[in-house]
Amino acid sequence: MKIVALALSLEVALPAAVLAAPPLSAVGAKADSVTVSGISSGGYMAVQFQVAWSRFVKGAGILAAGPYDCAEGSVWRALVNCMSPQAWAQLPMPAEMRARVDARARSGLIDPPTGLADDKVWVFSGGGDRTVARPVVDALVAFYRQWVPASALQVVSLPNAGHAMISVADAHPNACATSEPPYINRCGDFDAPGELLRSLLGPLQPRVRADAAALQAFDQRPFIDGPAIDAGLAEQGYAYVPRACRAGGCAVHVAFHGCLQGEDQISRRFVEGAGYNEWAEANRLIVLYPQVAARSGLASGSWRWLYNPKGCWDWWGYGSPDYATQKGPQMIAVRRMLTRLTEPAGR
C-alpha cells in the first residue's frame, strides 16, 4: 500500500454508488466513548483526528503510520521523511512536534493536548513492512510519550508482517509478509482489531459471527461542505450497528481504511474483512467506516484539481491546507458523522 500515489493515472474518479445510500441513522451512541484506529494513511488520519479532537476521543490504534502532521503540508516530506526517512530527510523531533501542537491549540485549531493524557494508545509495526519504516513508527511513539502515560501506551510488532491490516476475518487474506492489495494479511492467530480494541476498551467478550444486516451503507454527502469528491470523500460510507445498539448506549469506534482499501478500490473487502465487526457484535460497539474516493485531477461535476489516485486519507494536504486541524474538510465530515450517531435514536 503506497500512502502517497506516484502513478500518473489520468482516469476520472467515479462516484462509489449510482443511487444515494440511505441517511446515517441516529442511534443514541455514547458521545464520551469514541475511539479510532487506522492502517497506513488511515493510521495518519486516526492520529490527526485524535489530536485535533482530543477532548472526546479516548484512544487510538495505529498501524504503520507516524506522528501528527509529519508531512507538514508537503507531499515530498510525506513520501520520504514520513515513510522512508534518510539522513538528509529526517523525521520531526519530539520538541518540534510539541511546539506545533501547542501553537495550534493556542490558536483554537485543535483541542489542548492535555486531552491526550487520559487516552489509551496501541501502536503496531510489521517487521516486514518496507513501506513505512520502523523509525517512522518509533517517532509516533515518541510523539505520544509527551502526553500519554507509559502504562497507557502499548507498542506491538510482528517480525514477518508486511504493510497491511492483520486480520483473521478475511476470507482470502494475503500471506503474512505480503505488502500488496487488498493489504489484509493473515499472520497465524494474530488479530489486530481484537488486540487494539482490547487495549483501548478493556476486557472484551469473545468475537462472534458478524451480522450481515448490521452493516449499513449510508450517504456521506450531508456531512460534507460542497461536493464529496472535492473533499476527497466517497458519496457513501458504512457503519456496523449491532441490533443491541439501535436503542442507544453503545460506544463508537472509527476505522479508517488505508490507501487502495476504499470501496471504489476493493469493494466491501475492508469493511467486511478487516475484523472489527465480529468484536463489535459481541461487545455492543458501533464501528464507523468513513470512505475516501480515489481521484486523479479533474472529475465529473467538479472544476477543482485534486490528485489522490490511490484513495488515501488526506494527511499531507492534497485536499486542504487545514487537513490536520478541526477545519479540515475530512476531519469535519467524520466529526459530523459521529455527532449524528450520538443523537437520540429515531430522531
Salt bridges, closest charged atoms under 4 A:
ASP69 OD2 - ARG104 NH2 2.73
GLU72 OE2 - ARG77 NH2 3.23
GLU72 OE2 - ARG100 NH2 2.88
ASP102 OD2 - ARG98 NE 3.92
ASP111 OD1 - ARG55 NH1 3.00
ASP118 OD2 - LYS58 NZ 3.71
ASP129 OD2 - HIS163 ND1 2.80
ASP138 OD1 - ARG134 NE 2.85
ASP170 OD1 - ARG269 NE 2.73
ASP191 OD2 - ARG207 NE 3.94
GLU195 OE2 - ARG198 NH1 3.60
ASP211 OD2 - ARG243 NE 3.13
ASP219 OD1 - ARG221 NE 2.98
ASP225 OD1 - ARG336 NH1 3.07
ASP230 OD1 - ARG295 NH1 2.83
GLU235 OE1 - ARG221 NH1 3.88
GLU272 OE2 - ARG268 NH2 2.85
GLU343 OE1 - ARG340 NH1 2.70
